[in-house]
């Protein structure tokens, strides 16, 4: 199940307490982001071993900016990131966010 996060504090908690997790930066108004979110949901329902979270860029701009700056990953929306041991191991944006790419990323990076 995909869980929404909204604050830097929630993100910091994930970084400290989850070995691995996915995070999707999602735009509530973009059709490409909607398609990516559907792929992300599919991945989440079929691969429940890796926790999946998302943030809505319009609701959580400070968090989205913090992630981009802290890890020096250019902000894009939609953007999926795979974290492991507190570090980003993989990221993809736009049409590259598919169930298949998410499966591949976790098998290649964890």
Biotite code that builds the C-alpha atoms (Angstrom):
import biotite.structure as struc

atoms = struc.array([
    struc.Atom([0.000, 0.000, 0.000], chain_id="A", res_id=1, res_name="UNK", atom_name="CA", element="C"),
    struc.Atom([1.220, 3.472, -0.877], chain_id="A", res_id=2, res_name="UNK", atom_name="CA", element="C"),
    struc.Atom([1.380, 5.847, 2.084], chain_id="A", res_id=3, res_name="UNK", atom_name="CA", element="C"),
    struc.Atom([1.462, 9.632, 1.819], chain_id="A", res_id=4, res_name="UNK", atom_name="CA", element="C"),
    struc.Atom([4.088, 11.647, 3.663], chain_id="A", res_id=5, res_name="UNK", atom_name="CA", element="C"),
    struc.Atom([3.993, 15.410, 3.977], chain_id="A", res_id=6, res_name="UNK", atom_name="CA", element="C"),
    struc.Atom([6.795, 16.650, 6.202], chain_id="A", res_id=7, res_name="UNK", atom_name="CA", element="C"),
    struc.Atom([10.564, 16.655, 6.470], chain_id="A", res_id=8, res_name="UNK", atom_name="CA", element="C"),
    struc.Atom([10.144, 15.041, 9.896], chain_id="A", res_id=9, res_name="UNK", atom_name="CA", element="C"),
    struc.Atom([8.226, 12.111, 8.390], chain_id="A", res_id=10, res_name="UNK", atom_name="CA", element="C"),
    struc.Atom([10.892, 11.696, 5.711], chain_id="A", res_id=11, res_name="UNK", atom_name="CA", element="C"),
    struc.Atom([13.701, 11.819, 8.293], chain_id="A", res_id=12, res_name="UNK", atom_name="CA", element="C"),
    struc.Atom([11.891, 9.126, 10.270], chain_id="A", res_id=13, res_name="UNK", atom_name="CA", element="C"),
    struc.Atom([11.826, 6.902, 7.153], chain_id="A", res_id=14, res_name="UNK", atom_name="CA", element="C"),
    struc.Atom([15.519, 7.514, 6.470], chain_id="A", res_id=15, res_name="UNK", atom_name="CA", element="C"),
    struc.Atom([16.385, 6.482, 10.034], chain_id="A", res_id=16, res_name="UNK", atom_name="CA", element="C"),
    struc.Atom([13.985, 3.548, 10.418], chain_id="A", res_id=17, res_name="UNK", atom_name="CA", element="C"),
    struc.Atom([13.508, 1.888, 7.018], chain_id="A", res_id=18, res_name="UNK", atom_name="CA", element="C"),
    struc.Atom([16.324, -0.149, 5.476], chain_id="A", res_id=19, res_name="UNK", atom_name="CA", element="C"),
    struc.Atom([14.853, 0.380, 2.014], chain_id="A", res_id=20, res_name="UNK", atom_name="CA", element="C"),
    struc.Atom([11.852, 2.232, 0.613], chain_id="A", res_id=21, res_name="UNK", atom_name="CA", element="C"),
    struc.Atom([10.520, 3.909, -2.486], chain_id="A", res_id=22, res_name="UNK", atom_name="CA", element="C"),
    struc.Atom([9.311, 7.497, -2.626], chain_id="A", res_id=23, res_name="UNK", atom_name="CA", element="C"),
    struc.Atom([7.326, 9.015, -5.464], chain_id="A", res_id=24, res_name="UNK", atom_name="CA", element="C"),
    struc.Atom([7.186, 12.763, -6.001], chain_id="A", res_id=25, res_name="UNK", atom_name="CA", element="C"),
    struc.Atom([3.723, 13.129, -7.481], chain_id="A", res_id=26, res_name="UNK", atom_name="CA", element="C"),
    struc.Atom([2.019, 16.113, -9.113], chain_id="A", res_id=27, res_name="UNK", atom_name="CA", element="C"),
    struc.Atom([-1.718, 16.224, -8.521], chain_id="A", res_id=28, res_name="UNK", atom_name="CA", element="C"),
    struc.Atom([-2.341, 18.079, -11.794], chain_id="A", res_id=29, res_name="UNK", atom_name="CA", element="C"),
    struc.Atom([-0.085, 16.354, -14.333], chain_id="A", res_id=30, res_name="UNK", atom_name="CA", element="C"),
    struc.Atom([-1.422, 13.518, -16.518], chain_id="A", res_id=31, res_name="UNK", atom_name="CA", element="C"),
    struc.Atom([2.065, 11.993, -16.837], chain_id="A", res_id=32, res_name="UNK", atom_name="CA", element="C"),
    struc.Atom([2.338, 11.958, -13.054], chain_id="A", res_id=33, res_name="UNK", atom_name="CA", element="C"),
    struc.Atom([-1.081, 10.301, -12.839], chain_id="A", res_id=34, res_name="UNK", atom_name="CA", element="C"),
    struc.Atom([0.124, 7.521, -15.151], chain_id="A", res_id=35, res_name="UNK", atom_name="CA", element="C"),
    struc.Atom([3.308, 7.107, -13.103], chain_id="A", res_id=36, res_name="UNK", atom_name="CA", element="C"),
    struc.Atom([1.262, 6.946, -9.903], chain_id="A", res_id=37, res_name="UNK", atom_name="CA", element="C"),
    struc.Atom([-0.858, 4.126, -11.364], chain_id="A", res_id=38, res_name="UNK", atom_name="CA", element="C"),
    struc.Atom([2.324, 2.184, -12.211], chain_id="A", res_id=39, res_name="UNK", atom_name="CA", element="C"),
    struc.Atom([3.650, 2.892, -8.709], chain_id="A", res_id=40, res_name="UNK", atom_name="CA", element="C"),
    struc.Atom([0.425, 1.617, -7.145], chain_id="A", res_id=41, res_name="UNK", atom_name="CA", element="C"),
    struc.Atom([0.633, -1.543, -9.228], chain_id="A", res_id=42, res_name="UNK", atom_name="CA", element="C"),
    struc.Atom([4.215, -2.103, -8.100], chain_id="A", res_id=43, res_name="UNK", atom_name="CA", element="C"),
    struc.Atom([3.250, -1.473, -4.477], chain_id="A", res_id=44, res_name="UNK", atom_name="CA", element="C"),
    struc.Atom([0.400, -3.988, -4.528], chain_id="A", res_id=45, res_name="UNK", atom_name="CA", element="C"),
    struc.Atom([2.552, -6.676, -6.157], chain_id="A", res_id=46, res_name="UNK", atom_name="CA", element="C"),
    struc.Atom([5.762, -6.064, -4.147], chain_id="A", res_id=47, res_name="UNK", atom_name="CA", element="C"),
    struc.Atom([4.820, -5.506, -0.549], chain_id="A", res_id=48, res_name="UNK", atom_name="CA", element="C"),
    struc.Atom([8.291, -6.329, 0.769], chain_id="A", res_id=49, res_name="UNK", atom_name="CA", element="C"),
    struc.Atom([9.535, -2.810, -0.027], chain_id="A", res_id=50, res_name="UNK", atom_name="CA", element="C"),
    struc.Atom([7.579, 0.027, 1.610], chain_id="A", res_id=51, res_name="UNK", atom_name="CA", element="C"),
    struc.Atom([6.233, 2.646, -0.813], chain_id="A", res_id=52, res_name="UNK", atom_name="CA", element="C"),
    struc.Atom([5.542, 6.266, 0.017], chain_id="A", res_id=53, res_name="UNK", atom_name="CA", element="C"),
    struc.Atom([4.628, 9.346, -1.964], chain_id="A", res_id=54, res_name="UNK", atom_name="CA", element="C"),
    struc.Atom([4.438, 13.058, -1.553], chain_id="A", res_id=55, res_name="UNK", atom_name="CA", element="C"),
    struc.Atom([2.145, 15.392, -3.420], chain_id="A", res_id=56, res_name="UNK", atom_name="CA", element="C"),
    struc.Atom([4.377, 18.172, -4.687], chain_id="A", res_id=57, res_name="UNK", atom_name="CA", element="C"),
    struc.Atom([1.632, 20.798, -4.406], chain_id="A", res_id=58, res_name="UNK", atom_name="CA", element="C"),
    struc.Atom([1.027, 19.882, -0.741], chain_id="A", res_id=59, res_name="UNK", atom_name="CA", element="C"),
    struc.Atom([4.632, 19.285, 0.307], chain_id="A", res_id=60, res_name="UNK", atom_name="CA", element="C"),
    struc.Atom([6.865, 21.651, -1.617], chain_id="A", res_id=61, res_name="UNK", atom_name="CA", element="C"),
    struc.Atom([9.319, 22.154, 1.299], chain_id="A", res_id=62, res_name="UNK", atom_name="CA", element="C"),
    struc.Atom([9.822, 18.386, 1.589], chain_id="A", res_id=63, res_name="UNK", atom_name="CA", element="C"),
    struc.Atom([10.277, 17.957, -2.149], chain_id="A", res_id=64, res_name="UNK", atom_name="CA", element="C"),
    struc.Atom([12.843, 20.766, -2.217], chain_id="A", res_id=65, res_name="UNK", atom_name="CA", element="C"),
    struc.Atom([14.652, 19.379, 0.840], chain_id="A", res_id=66, res_name="UNK", atom_name="CA", element="C"),
    struc.Atom([15.069, 15.962, -0.799], chain_id="A", res_id=67, res_name="UNK", atom_name="CA", element="C"),
    struc.Atom([16.401, 17.510, -4.014], chain_id="A", res_id=68, res_name="UNK", atom_name="CA", element="C"),
    struc.Atom([18.888, 19.691, -2.138], chain_id="A", res_id=69, res_name="UNK", atom_name="CA", element="C"),
    struc.Atom([19.980, 17.148, 0.470], chain_id="A", res_id=70, res_name="UNK", atom_name="CA", element="C"),
    struc.Atom([20.749, 14.432, -2.059], chain_id="A", res_id=71, res_name="UNK", atom_name="CA", element="C"),
    struc.Atom([21.605, 16.719, -4.994], chain_id="A", res_id=72, res_name="UNK", atom_name="CA", element="C"),
    struc.Atom([19.065, 15.060, -7.270], chain_id="A", res_id=73, res_name="UNK", atom_name="CA", element="C"),
    struc.Atom([17.407, 17.497, -9.635], chain_id="A", res_id=74, res_name="UNK", atom_name="CA", element="C"),
    struc.Atom([13.710, 17.783, -8.804], chain_id="A", res_id=75, res_name="UNK", atom_name="CA", element="C"),
    struc.Atom([11.352, 16.345, -11.371], chain_id="A", res_id=76, res_name="UNK", atom_name="CA", element="C"),
    struc.Atom([7.710, 15.449, -11.162], chain_id="A", res_id=77, res_name="UNK", atom_name="CA", element="C"),
    struc.Atom([6.823, 12.698, -11.309], chain_id="A", res_id=78, res_name="UNK", atom_name="CA", element="C"),
    struc.Atom([9.988, 11.215, -9.874], chain_id="A", res_id=79, res_name="UNK", atom_name="CA", element="C"),
    struc.Atom([10.515, 7.853, -8.171], chain_id="A", res_id=80, res_name="UNK", atom_name="CA", element="C"),
    struc.Atom([13.443, 7.330, -5.825], chain_id="A", res_id=81, res_name="UNK", atom_name="CA", element="C"),
    struc.Atom([14.700, 4.157, -4.197], chain_id="A", res_id=82, res_name="UNK", atom_name="CA", element="C"),
    struc.Atom([16.435, 4.653, -0.851], chain_id="A", res_id=83, res_name="UNK", atom_name="CA", element="C"),
    struc.Atom([18.622, 2.081, 0.871], chain_id="A", res_id=84, res_name="UNK", atom_name="CA", element="C"),
    struc.Atom([20.468, 2.642, 4.146], chain_id="A", res_id=85, res_name="UNK", atom_name="CA", element="C"),
    struc.Atom([19.570, 6.322, 4.070], chain_id="A", res_id=86, res_name="UNK", atom_name="CA", element="C"),
    struc.Atom([20.898, 6.992, 0.576], chain_id="A", res_id=87, res_name="UNK", atom_name="CA", element="C"),
    struc.Atom([19.243, 7.261, -2.821], chain_id="A", res_id=88, res_name="UNK", atom_name="CA", element="C"),
    struc.Atom([20.282, 4.278, -4.937], chain_id="A", res_id=89, res_name="UNK", atom_name="CA", element="C"),
    struc.Atom([18.146, 4.927, -8.024], chain_id="A", res_id=90, res_name="UNK", atom_name="CA", element="C"),
    struc.Atom([15.748, 7.456, -9.449], chain_id="A", res_id=91, res_name="UNK", atom_name="CA", element="C"),
    struc.Atom([13.638, 7.832, -12.567], chain_id="A", res_id=92, res_name="UNK", atom_name="CA", element="C"),
    struc.Atom([11.172, 10.362, -13.856], chain_id="A", res_id=93, res_name="UNK", atom_name="CA", element="C"),
    struc.Atom([8.197, 10.763, -16.144], chain_id="A", res_id=94, res_name="UNK", atom_name="CA", element="C"),
    struc.Atom([7.495, 7.844, -18.506], chain_id="A", res_id=95, res_name="UNK", atom_name="CA", element="C"),
    struc.Atom([10.464, 5.884, -17.107], chain_id="A", res_id=96, res_name="UNK", atom_name="CA", element="C"),
    struc.Atom([8.441, 5.156, -13.960], chain_id="A", res_id=97, res_name="UNK", atom_name="CA", element="C"),
    struc.Atom([6.878, 1.795, -14.695], chain_id="A", res_id=98, res_name="UNK", atom_name="CA", element="C"),
    struc.Atom([6.127, -1.309, -12.710], chain_id="A", res_id=99, res_name="UNK", atom_name="CA", element="C"),
    struc.Atom([8.924, -3.020, -14.624], chain_id="A", res_id=100, res_name="UNK", atom_name="CA", element="C"),
    struc.Atom([11.500, -0.271, -13.920], chain_id="A", res_id=101, res_name="UNK", atom_name="CA", element="C"),
    struc.Atom([10.615, -0.294, -10.216], chain_id="A", res_id=102, res_name="UNK", atom_name="CA", element="C"),
    struc.Atom([11.010, -4.084, -10.034], chain_id="A", res_id=103, res_name="UNK", atom_name="CA", element="C"),
    struc.Atom([14.344, -3.877, -11.872], chain_id="A", res_id=104, res_name="UNK", atom_name="CA", element="C"),
    struc.Atom([15.621, -1.073, -9.657], chain_id="A", res_id=105, res_name="UNK", atom_name="CA", element="C"),
    struc.Atom([14.972, -2.999, -6.466], chain_id="A", res_id=106, res_name="UNK", atom_name="CA", element="C"),
    struc.Atom([16.509, -6.220, -7.782], chain_id="A", res_id=107, res_name="UNK", atom_name="CA", element="C"),
    struc.Atom([19.611, -4.397, -9.067], chain_id="A", res_id=108, res_name="UNK", atom_name="CA", element="C"),
    struc.Atom([20.181, -2.047, -6.127], chain_id="A", res_id=109, res_name="UNK", atom_name="CA", element="C"),
    struc.Atom([19.239, -3.952, -2.969], chain_id="A", res_id=110, res_name="UNK", atom_name="CA", element="C"),
])
